[in-house]
Amino acid sequence: MKHFGNFVALIILAVNALFTGLLLFTAYSPHIQPVAHPVQSCLGLTFPIFLLINGCFLVFWLIIQRYRSALLPLMGFLLCYSQIRTYLPINFRTDNPPEGSFKLLSYNIMGFDGATRKDGKNPILTYLKESGADILCLQEYATGGSSHHLSQKDVNLELKAYPYHRIHTVGRGKGHTNRIACYSKFPILSARILNYPSEYNGSVIYEVKIGGDTLTLINNHLESNKLTKADKVVYEDMLKSPEKEKVKSGVRLLIRKLAEASAIRAPQADTIAHEIAASRHPYIIVCGDFNDTPISYAHHTISRQLNDAFTQSGRGLGISYNQNKFYFRIDNILTSRNLRTHNCTVDRSIKDSDHYPIWCYISGMKDEE
C-alpha cells in the first residue's frame, strides 16, 4: 500500500512539473515576438490560471507533508516572482504624497459615454472636474454638436482649471474617428502623434513644463482587440455554460482575434520604446489604454526602462476593464526610474465607461512646483 501511495505521489509530482513548466512558459511569453508568433505571444493571458494551479499544488504538498515535493511549485513561484509582483502587487502601506508631488490620471472615457444625463450633467466630465488631478490623459475622447451630446465648449467650461490642453485625432482609417486628449495645469510645450500604422488607435507624445524641468509624457491607446458584441457574447456563454464544442469554437475565435491584435500592437510598442530611449528629457511618463495585460509583449517592451506605478504603489489585480467579464488590468501608468509614485489606484467608483480610471501621485522632479 505504501508503494502504491508513493507511485500516485510520483504521478502527481509529474503533473505538477508539467504545470510548473507551463507557468514559467506563460510568465516569460512577453519575450515572444508577436509578429512572428502571434498565437504564442498571447499565452500571458493564461498566466493567472497556471499561477492558481501551482498554488493548489503547493498547498496539496504541504497538507500531505511532502515538503520536498513542495519545493517544485515553490521554485516555479521564485523563478517568476517579478511577473507575479507585476500582475498582483501587494503594497500595504499608503503613502502621504510628499509636498510638490502632482497627480496624473489616465482614463479611457468611451466618448464621455455618449450623451449628457437628464440633469444636464455628464458623470464622467464631473468626475474629471472633481478628480483633483493636475494632468488628465484621456483616450476615446469625443464631443458632439447636438444638444444631447457634450460639446467642446461644455468640456472647456467644466475643465477651466486646466488652462492647457491638446486634442489629436489618431488612426488612419476612414469613417469613425478616435481622439486622444491631454488636459494639464502645467504648460504643454509641444505635442505630436507617433508615427505607427493603425486604423483607429494611436499615441501622442507631449513635452510638459513642470517647474524648471520638462517632462516627456506619452498618452496611448494601443491597438484594440476588435472583439465585436457577438464575440463578447460567445465569451460570456463559454463562462456560463462551458460545453465542449462551444468552448472549442469560442476559444479558436478569440485566440485568432487576440493574436491578430497582438501582432499589430508589437510594432506600436516598439515605436513607443524607441521614443522613450530617444527622449532628451530625464523625466518620462507613459500612460493610457494598452489593450493588453501586464504579462504581454506590449507591456514588457514599453516598461523595459520604466517602473509600473501600479506595481510600485498599488495593490491587488487592479482590473481596469469592467465589462464582459474580461478581468484584466489593461490601463497603465509607467514612469522613469528617477520618479516615485504614490497610492496608484484603479478607481472603481465610476462605472460610466467600459474602463475604470487609473491615477497616482508622482514625485521626484527636482524643480517641482
C-alpha positions, 0 to 999 in steps of 0.5 A: 500500500505504501508503494502504491501511495508513493507511485500516485505521489510520483504521478502527481509530482509529474503533473505538477512539473508539467504545470510548473513548466507551463507557468514559467512558459506563460510568465516569460511569453512577453519575450515572444515576438508577436509578429512572428508568433502571434498565437504564442505571444498571447499565452500571458493571458493564461498566466493567472490560471497556471499561477492558481494551479501551482498554488493548489499544488503547493498547498496539496504538498504541504497538507500531505507533508511532502515538503520536498515535493513542495519545493517544485511549485515553490521554485516555479513561484521564485523563478517568476516572482517579478511577473507575479509582483507585476500582475498582483502587487501587494503594497500595504502601506499608503503613502502621504504624497510628499509636498510638490508631488502632482497627480496624473490620471489616465482614463479611457472615457468611451466618448464621455459615454455618449450623451449628457444625463437628464440633469444636464450633467455628464458623470464622467466630465464631473468626475474629471472636474472633481478628480483633483488631478493636475494632468488628465490623459484621456483616450476615446475622447469625443464631443458632439454638436447636438444638444444631447451630446457634450460639446467642446465648449461644455468640456472647456467650461467644466475643465477651466482649471486646466488652462492647457490642453491638446486634442489629436485625432489618431488612426488612419482609417476612414469613417469613425474617428478616435481622439486622444486628449491631454488636459494639464495645469502645467504648460504643454510645450509641444505635442505630436502623434507617433508615427505607427500604422493603425486604423483607429488607435494611436499615441501622442507624445507631449513635452510638459513644463513642470517647474524648471524641468520638462517632462516627456509624457506619452498618452496611448491607446494601443491597438484594440482587440476588435472583439465585436458584441457577438464575440463578447457574447460567445465569451460570456456563454463559454463562462456560463455554460462551458460545453465542449464544442462551444468552448472549442469554437469560442476559444479558436475565435478569440485566440485568432482575434487576440493574436491578430491584435497582438501582432499589430500592437508589437510594432506600436510598442516598439515605436513607443520604446524607441521614443522613450530611449530617444527622449532628451528629457530625464523625466518620462511618463507613459500612460493610457489604454494598452489593450493588453495585460501586464504579462504581454509583449506590449507591456514588457517592451514599453516598461523595459526602462520604466517602473509600473506605478501600479506595481510600485504603489498599488495593490491587488489585480487592479482590473481596469476593464469592467465589462464582459467579464474580461478581468484584466488590468489593461490601463497603465501608468509607467514612469522613469526610474528617477520618479516615485509614485504614490497610492496608484489606484484603479478607481472603481467608483465610476462605472460610466465607461467600459474602463475604470480610471487609473491615477497616482501621485508622482514625485521626484522632479527636482524643480517641482512646483 
